[in-house]
Amino acid sequence: MNVPFVDLKAQLSQIRDEINLAIQEVIDKCSFVGGPHLKVFEDKFAAFCEAKHAIGVSSGTAALHVSLVACDIGPGDEVITVPNTFIATTEAITLSGASPVFVDVDLESYNIDVSKIEGAITPRTKAIMPVHLYGQPADMDPILEIASRHGLTVIEDACQAHGAEYKGRKVGALGRVGCISFYPGKNLGAYGDGGMVLTNDSQLADKIRILCNHGQAEKNKHTREGFNYRLDGIQAAVLTVKLRHLEDWTRRRRNNAQRYSELLQDVDIITPIEKKFAKHVFHLYIIRLKDRDALAEHLQAHGVAVGFHYPIALHLQEAYAHLGFQPGAFPVAEQCAAQVLSLPMFAELSEEQIQHVIQGIKKFV
Ligand SMILES: Cc1ncc(COP(=O)(O)O)c(C=O)c1O
């Protein structure tokens, strides 16, 4: 038996007719950029995330970048974030002209260690960008409290956390602004690239809309230079169809995660810990162990696809060599990089597939 890491074809087979119809409608209306499908999706996604405004953009990276620019963060500024995230988080910070400042993570949640944030604040710090890694929210209350005490903006990187909850509230609009990715493999994935900016701040929402459309406040009037960061009509239509299924898919992901954890209870491997304040949406199901590389090889030979999220902490990536970090600078993130392994995770994962993964792990252990 082969177990894929993600199975988008299994998802498509449930929704093919709805998707075909939605795409055909956009083509018939020729509303390829902007237009009614985008508006419908933005309204529905804002309601889903309990946010006042949702602005469709071309990717999660674009969402992060435009959010920083809209919050007037740029050259000379520092943005606090974590070293164990996808590079897009820090790319967006650098692209804005600001510098990323890393804070280590905690070993239970793999999210930012809130006790270490204040130590990283300098007179140049402008924002904190927590990442809700793997689909579990960072501990937002202390982050918001520290931010408010130091006059900092909070920009949530919720690119992996569609519909995740912190103390019963959806992530994405807990800070000043939040960013979502609709990369195809995400819990809510487009059929290409896509992203969303969420905010409750109406003025900021207007500014972001203008920035994403070449700084154009009205036709042919450019109040400033912006970007081409718009979301396609076809992607919006696809995402509107998929949004109808998201709660069910999340429920199934959570069940699969629970099943993995139950079956791994007596195995000497660390399984995910769902924090008391969190509803984890299990974009990824992560186990942690010393022999990670050997287990990965063994599982692959057993027909199980696995992932590494992320095997090199950002501060030790060649792209950030100029920052001058040595191994040991962020020991928890480095430990995670050496020990985490992502198991297959998607809503359609069957009991047989889960059993096959577990069998592979148990044989190895
Ligand atoms: C944590 C995180 N931030 C940002 C991004 C960037 O999103 P996109 O690929 O849509 O640009 C991703 C996507 O992989 C991500 O996982």
The ligand as an SDF file (V2000), in Angstrom:
LIG
                    3D

 16 16  0  0  0  0  0  0  0  0999 V2000
    3.7970   29.7000    7.5610 C   0  0  0  0  0  0  0  0  0  0  0  0
    3.6890   30.1390    6.1310 C   0  0  0  0  0  0  0  0  0  0  0  0
    3.8260   31.4450    5.8420 N   0  0  0  0  0  0  0  0  0  0  0  0
    3.7110   31.9050    4.5880 C   0  0  0  0  0  0  0  0  0  0  0  0
    3.4620   31.0550    3.5310 C   0  0  0  0  0  0  0  0  0  0  0  0
    3.4110   31.6170    2.1490 C   0  0  0  0  0  0  0  0  0  0  0  0
    2.2380   31.3330    1.4610 O   0  0  0  0  0  0  0  0  0  0  0  0
    2.2250   31.2340   -0.1420 P   0  0  0  0  0  0  0  0  0  0  0  0
    2.9120   29.9740   -0.5270 O   0  0  0  0  0  0  0  0  0  0  0  0
    0.7710   31.2130   -0.4770 O   0  0  0  0  0  0  0  0  0  0  0  0
    2.9060   32.4320   -0.6670 O   0  0  0  0  0  0  0  0  0  0  0  0
    3.2980   29.7030    3.7820 C   0  0  0  0  0  0  0  0  0  0  0  0
    2.9990   28.7680    2.6860 C   0  0  0  0  0  0  0  0  0  0  0  0
    3.5470   27.7370    2.5010 O   0  0  0  0  0  0  0  0  0  0  0  0
    3.4340   29.2150    5.1150 C   0  0  0  0  0  0  0  0  0  0  0  0
    3.3010   27.9180    5.4040 O   0  0  0  0  0  0  0  0  0  0  0  0
  1  2  1  0
  2  3  1  0
  2 15  2  0
  3  4  2  0
  4  5  1  0
  5  6  1  0
  5 12  2  0
  6  7  1  0
  7  8  1  0
  8  9  2  0
  8 10  1  0
  8 11  1  0
 12 13  1  0
 12 15  1  0
 13 14  2  0
 15 16  1  0
M  END
$$$$
